[in-house]
Amino acid sequence: MTKFIRTVQAIILFVLLLLILIFCFQNNAPVDITFLHLKVQQMPLFIALFGTLLVGLLLGFIAGLISGTKTKREALRTKKDVGENSTRPELNKPQEDK
């Protein structure tokens, strides 16, 4: 079963890469980019689009890390609160450093 899944994943990856290549060849017209006071002249359109995509992915990844850290901290705090209020004595023992 895992061999089948890996084969399907490889086919999907190949199709995606093929579509990306087609996109690149069809959108290679040079464009001028201006952002604030920065100017880039004669950059292929697909590079500008992929650069924008990468910046968005990076910002999303960073936001996910920040959100995940906050969620993990809240889960640890809740676990600690539950442990202190437990009626089971083995859960109320302080943990030793290893």
Backbone torsions as a table, in degrees:
resi	resn	phi	psi	omega
1	MET	NA	-41.4	-179.1
2	THR	-66.3	-31.9	177.7
3	LYS	-65.1	-39.2	178.1
4	PHE	-63.3	-45.0	-179.4
5	ILE	-63.3	-41.7	178.9
6	ARG	-65.3	-36.4	177.8
7	THR	-65.4	-43.8	178.6
8	VAL	-63.8	-42.7	178.2
9	GLN	-61.4	-41.7	179.6
10	ALA	-64.3	-40.6	179.2
11	ILE	-65.4	-44.0	179.0
12	ILE	-62.7	-42.8	178.1
13	LEU	-62.2	-43.0	179.2
14	PHE	-61.8	-44.0	179.9
15	VAL	-64.1	-43.0	178.4
16	LEU	-62.0	-43.4	178.2
17	LEU	-64.0	-38.8	177.2
18	LEU	-63.2	-43.2	178.1
19	LEU	-64.0	-38.9	177.7
20	ILE	-64.3	-42.4	177.2
21	LEU	-62.0	-43.2	178.0
22	ILE	-61.1	-43.6	178.2
23	PHE	-58.9	-43.9	-178.5
24	CYS	-63.9	-43.5	-178.7
25	PHE	-70.0	-28.8	-179.4
26	GLN	-86.2	-16.1	-177.2
27	ASN	-123.4	50.6	-179.5
28	ASN	-103.3	15.1	178.2
29	ALA	-67.9	137.7	179.6
30	PRO	-71.6	138.5	177.7
31	VAL	-132.6	156.4	174.7
32	ASP	-97.9	132.5	-179.9
33	ILE	-113.6	130.7	175.8
34	THR	-128.2	124.5	177.1
35	PHE	-136.5	117.9	-172.9
36	LEU	55.1	-116.6	178.9
37	HIS	-105.9	7.8	-179.9
38	LEU	-90.7	134.5	178.6
39	LYS	-127.0	133.5	173.4
40	VAL	-122.6	124.4	-177.6
41	GLN	-106.9	141.7	173.8
42	GLN	59.2	54.8	175.2
43	MET	-103.9	135.2	176.6
44	PRO	-58.9	140.7	-175.5
45	LEU	-58.4	-40.4	-177.1
46	PHE	-65.5	-30.6	177.5
47	ILE	-69.1	-41.1	177.7
48	ALA	-63.1	-42.0	-179.7
49	LEU	-67.9	-43.1	178.7
50	PHE	-67.7	-34.8	175.8
51	GLY	-62.4	-42.9	177.3
52	THR	-63.6	-41.9	177.8
53	LEU	-61.1	-44.5	-178.7
54	LEU	-65.0	-39.6	177.8
55	VAL	-63.9	-42.4	178.0
56	GLY	-63.1	-42.7	178.2
57	LEU	-63.5	-41.3	179.2
58	LEU	-63.6	-44.3	178.8
59	LEU	-64.5	-39.6	177.3
60	GLY	-64.8	-39.6	178.0
61	PHE	-63.3	-44.8	179.3
62	ILE	-64.1	-42.2	178.3
63	ALA	-63.2	-38.0	177.6
64	GLY	-65.9	-38.8	177.1
65	LEU	-63.2	-44.1	-179.6
66	ILE	-64.2	-45.4	179.7
67	SER	-65.2	-40.8	179.5
68	GLY	-65.2	-38.1	178.2
69	THR	-64.9	-42.0	179.3
70	LYS	-64.8	-43.8	179.6
71	THR	-63.9	-41.4	179.6
72	LYS	-64.5	-41.0	179.1
73	ARG	-63.1	-42.1	178.8
74	GLU	-66.0	-38.2	179.1
75	ALA	-65.1	-41.1	178.0
76	LEU	-65.0	-40.0	179.0
77	ARG	-64.4	-42.0	178.7
78	THR	-65.2	-41.8	178.8
79	LYS	-62.1	-40.6	179.2
80	LYS	-65.7	-42.7	179.2
81	ASP	-63.7	-41.2	179.1
82	VAL	-65.7	-40.8	179.5
83	GLY	-63.7	-37.9	-179.2
84	GLU	-72.7	-28.8	-177.1
85	ASN	-98.0	11.0	-176.7
86	SER	-78.2	150.0	176.0
87	THR	-88.6	-7.3	178.2
88	ARG	-87.6	119.8	-175.2
89	PRO	-63.2	-30.3	-177.7
90	GLU	-69.0	-21.1	177.2
91	LEU	-83.5	-17.7	-178.1
92	ASN	-88.9	-5.4	-179.8
93	LYS	-69.7	138.7	174.4
94	PRO	-68.5	141.1	-179.9
95	GLN	-79.3	140.0	179.7
96	GLU	-88.4	146.4	175.4
97	ASP	-71.9	136.7	180.0
98	LYS	-101.8	NA	NA
